[in-house]
Amino acid sequence: MTSWGGESKKVVVITQADVRRIKEELTEKIGADPSLEQLKSAIEHAVENEILVNEALLIGLHNIDPVVRQRILLNMVFVGKDHSDDILFENAKSLGMFRNDIVVRRRLIERMKKIIASQVPDTPAKDELQTYFESAREKGDPRYQREKARRLVHGYFSTSKLPIDKIKKLYQQWVDGELSDNQIQLLADSVAVNSTVYITDKALSKLFGETVVKQLADITLDNVNNRYGGGFLPIQKKPQGYHFIRVIDVRPDQYRSYIELEKQLGADFIDEKRKKYLALTLSELRAEYDVIQ
């Protein structure tokens, strides 16, 4: 892949060899032959990268970037130590190292993207952030939501220490109110969760499995729709014992407050704005080039 540009229309040339290389790299990445759309997108991405490299060279970024200089001088050691850096750079240019060395290319692309992104102010106005937050809420953006979570009382009773009939009797005494939550936990062999901490379904699934999480979904803790009275789940049988589980509070899905999210909102807002600005700039640069394929 080559490119050049000056006063006339800039040009990017993509050869069949370039297309084959892009296809091979994409196949290795996705583990299958790419579709025509996937290949087309990968080629377009390669064109954009070539444009960024060319623009970096046009503004002389390769001459001042320390990483590029170090890489090129390291690669040109074979030419001889008696040559000046300027001569080595000219030789490297004639050999196409600035375009073809993968480390140099990545560095130039990265630097150009940062230069473009730096045109977007990194301190958004408060009204912009508030508008951004309201828009996210309207769209149901999950980034700013707390997941539904529950506080549980839990105890595990091992059949190696107590007979099954004794365990079931303790469970019934707990449900009937003869034993308090604290008492049942003191009698348990182990306690897996802190009853003062809210735990998401994802975490609970890892602890107790999907069956328990499905049962938890039926608990609302109101007196009308509560399938399991008092938040008590049915006794949960396991190969070596039994779990006792009771839900004592449910925190629904809810958006966190603007004040709590302000820092994250600012970072997300700037990141999205920079991505849009980069896409716009690439589109404008793309219009300056003829792509020959």
C-alpha positions in Angstrom: 0.0 0.0 0.0 1.4 3.4 -1.0 0.3 7.0 -0.8 1.6 10.4 -1.7 0.4 13.9 -1.7 1.4 17.4 -2.5 -0.2 20.4 -4.2 -2.2 18.1 -6.5 -4.8 15.5 -5.4 -3.4 13.0 -2.9 -3.5 9.4 -3.7 -3.6 6.0 -1.9 -2.9 2.9 -3.9 -4.1 -0.5 -2.8 -2.7 -3.4 -4.7 -4.1 -6.9 -4.9 -1.2 -8.0 -2.7 -2.5 -5.5 -0.1 -6.0 -6.9 -0.4 -4.7 -10.4 0.1 -2.7 -9.4 3.1 -5.7 -7.6 4.7 -7.9 -10.6 4.0 -5.4 -13.0 5.6 -5.0 -10.8 8.7 -8.8 -10.5 9.0 -9.3 -14.2 8.6 -6.7 -14.9 11.4 -8.4 -12.3 13.6 -12.0 -13.6 13.3 -11.1 -17.3 12.8 -13.1 -17.6 9.6 -13.2 -16.3 6.0 -14.6 -12.7 6.1 -17.7 -11.7 4.4 -17.6 -9.1 1.6 -18.8 -6.4 3.9 -16.2 -7.3 6.5 -13.4 -7.3 4.0 -14.7 -4.0 2.5 -14.7 -2.5 6.0 -11.2 -3.7 6.7 -9.9 -2.3 3.5 -11.5 1.1 4.3 -9.9 1.0 7.7 -6.5 0.3 6.1 -7.0 3.3 3.7 -7.8 5.5 6.7 -4.6 4.4 8.4 -2.6 5.0 5.3 -4.1 8.5 5.1 -3.1 9.2 8.7 0.4 8.0 8.1 0.7 10.2 5.0 -0.7 13.2 6.8 1.8 12.6 9.7 4.7 12.6 7.2 3.4 15.7 5.4 3.5 17.7 8.6 6.9 16.2 9.5 5.8 14.3 12.6 8.3 11.6 11.9 11.2 14.1 12.3 10.2 15.2 15.8 8.6 12.2 17.4 11.2 10.6 19.8 9.8 7.1 19.5 9.9 7.2 15.7 13.4 8.6 15.7 14.7 6.0 18.1 13.1 3.2 16.0 14.4 4.5 12.7 18.0 5.0 14.0 17.9 1.6 15.6 16.9 0.1 12.2 19.6 2.0 10.4 22.5 0.9 12.5 23.6 -1.4 9.7 24.3 1.6 7.5 27.2 2.7 9.7 27.9 4.7 12.8 29.8 7.4 11.0 26.7 8.8 9.3 24.8 11.7 10.9 21.2 11.2 12.0 20.0 13.4 9.1 21.7 11.1 6.6 20.3 8.1 8.3 16.8 9.6 8.2 17.1 10.3 4.5 18.3 6.8 3.8 15.4 5.4 5.9 13.0 7.6 3.9 14.4 6.3 0.6 13.9 2.7 1.9 10.3 3.4 2.8 10.8 2.7 6.5 8.5 5.5 7.7 5.6 3.9 5.8 6.5 0.2 6.1 7.9 -0.3 9.6 5.0 -1.5 11.6 6.1 0.1 14.9 6.7 3.5 13.1 3.3 3.2 11.4 1.4 2.5 14.6 3.2 5.4 16.3 2.4 7.9 13.6 -1.3 6.7 13.4 -1.6 7.0 17.2 0.0 10.4 17.3 -2.2 11.7 14.5 -5.3 10.5 16.2 -4.3 12.2 19.4 -3.5 15.4 17.6 -6.9 15.4 16.0 -8.6 14.5 19.3 -6.8 17.3 21.1 -8.9 19.8 19.0 -11.8 18.9 21.3 -11.8 20.7 24.6 -11.3 18.3 27.6 -13.6 20.3 29.9 -17.2 20.2 28.8 -19.7 22.8 30.0 -22.0 21.8 32.8 -25.1 22.3 30.7 -23.6 20.0 28.1 -23.1 17.3 30.6 -26.6 17.6 32.1 -28.1 17.4 28.6 -25.9 14.4 27.9 -27.0 12.7 31.1 -30.7 13.4 30.4 -30.3 11.9 26.9 -28.6 8.8 28.4 -31.5 8.4 30.8 -34.1 8.7 28.0 -32.2 6.0 26.0 -32.0 3.7 29.0 -28.2 3.8 28.9 -27.1 1.0 31.4 -23.7 2.7 32.1 -25.2 5.0 34.6 -27.6 2.6 36.3 -27.3 0.6 39.5 -28.2 -3.0 38.8 -31.0 -4.5 40.8 -29.5 -5.9 44.0 -30.6 -7.6 47.2 -29.5 -8.0 50.8 -29.7 -11.5 52.1 -29.5 -13.5 55.2 -27.6 -16.7 54.5 -26.5 -19.8 56.3 -25.0 -23.1 55.1 -25.5 -26.3 57.0 -23.4 -29.4 56.2 -24.9 -32.8 56.4 -21.5 -34.1 57.7 -22.2 -32.2 60.9 -26.0 -32.4 61.3 -28.5 -35.0 60.2 -30.9 -34.0 57.5 -33.9 -34.0 59.8 -32.2 -31.7 62.2 -31.3 -29.3 59.5 -34.9 -29.2 58.1 -36.2 -28.6 61.7 -33.8 -25.6 62.1 -35.0 -24.2 58.8 -38.7 -24.5 59.9 -37.9 -22.9 63.3 -36.3 -20.0 61.4 -39.3 -19.6 59.1 -41.7 -19.8 62.0 -39.8 -17.1 63.9 -38.6 -19.3 66.7 -35.0 -18.6 65.6 -33.9 -15.1 64.5 -31.6 -14.3 61.6 -28.7 -13.8 63.9 -29.4 -17.1 65.7 -29.6 -19.1 62.5 -26.3 -17.6 61.2 -24.6 -18.4 64.5 -25.8 -22.0 64.2 -24.7 -22.3 60.5 -21.4 -23.9 59.4 -20.7 -21.0 57.2 -22.1 -17.7 56.0 -21.4 -16.6 52.4 -22.8 -13.1 52.3 -22.9 -10.0 54.5 -26.5 -9.1 55.2 -25.7 -5.4 55.2 -24.3 -5.5 51.6 -26.4 -5.3 48.4 -25.5 -8.1 45.9 -26.4 -8.2 42.2 -28.0 -11.2 40.5 -24.8 -11.8 38.6 -22.8 -12.2 41.9 -25.5 -14.3 43.5 -25.6 -16.6 40.5 -21.9 -17.3 41.0 -22.5 -18.0 44.7 -25.7 -20.0 44.6 -26.5 -20.8 40.9 -29.2 -19.8 38.5 -32.0 -21.7 40.2 -31.7 -19.5 43.3 -31.5 -16.4 41.2 -34.8 -17.4 39.4 -36.5 -17.8 42.8 -35.2 -14.5 43.9 -36.9 -12.8 41.0 -40.3 -13.7 42.5 -39.6 -11.8 45.7 -40.9 -8.3 46.0 -41.1 -8.0 49.8 -44.6 -6.6 49.7 -47.4 -8.3 51.5 -49.5 -8.7 48.4 -47.2 -10.2 45.7 -44.6 -11.9 47.8 -44.5 -15.5 46.6 -42.2 -16.5 49.4 -43.6 -15.3 52.8 -41.2 -13.2 54.8 -38.6 -13.3 52.0 -37.6 -17.0 52.9 -36.6 -19.1 49.9 -37.3 -22.8 50.0 -34.5 -24.7 51.6 -31.8 -25.2 48.9 -30.4 -28.8 48.8 -26.8 -29.2 47.8 -24.7 -32.4 47.5 -23.1 -31.9 50.9 -25.6 -29.8 52.7 -28.3 -27.1 52.6 -28.4 -23.3 52.0 -30.8 -21.2 54.1 -31.6 -18.0 52.2 -33.9 -15.1 53.1 -34.2 -11.8 51.2 -34.4 -8.8 53.6 -34.3 -5.9 51.1 -34.5 -5.3 47.4 -32.9 -2.3 45.6 -34.5 -1.9 42.1 -32.7 -0.8 39.0 -32.1 2.9 39.3 -30.1 5.7 37.8 -27.4 7.2 40.0 -27.5 10.9 40.7 -25.8 13.5 38.4 -23.5 14.5 41.2 -22.4 11.0 41.7 -21.8 10.5 38.0 -20.3 13.9 37.1 -16.7 12.7 36.7 -17.7 9.6 34.6 -20.1 11.6 32.5 -17.4 14.1 31.7 -15.0 11.4 30.6 -17.6 9.6 28.5 -18.8 12.8 27.0 -15.3 13.9 25.9 -14.5 10.4 24.7 -17.6 10.2 22.5 -17.1 13.8 21.2 -13.5 13.0 20.2 -14.5 9.8 18.4 -17.1 11.8 16.4 -14.6 14.5 15.7 -12.0 11.9 14.6 -14.6 10.3 12.3 -15.5 13.6 10.8 -11.9 14.6 10.3 -11.1 11.3 8.6 -14.1 11.7 6.4 -12.8 15.2 5.4 -9.3 13.9 4.8 -10.7 11.0 2.8 -12.3 13.4 0.4 -8.9 14.9 -0.4 -7.6 11.5 -1.6 -8.1 9.4 -4.7 -8.0 5.7 -3.8 -6.7 3.5 -6.6 -7.5 -0.2 -6.2 
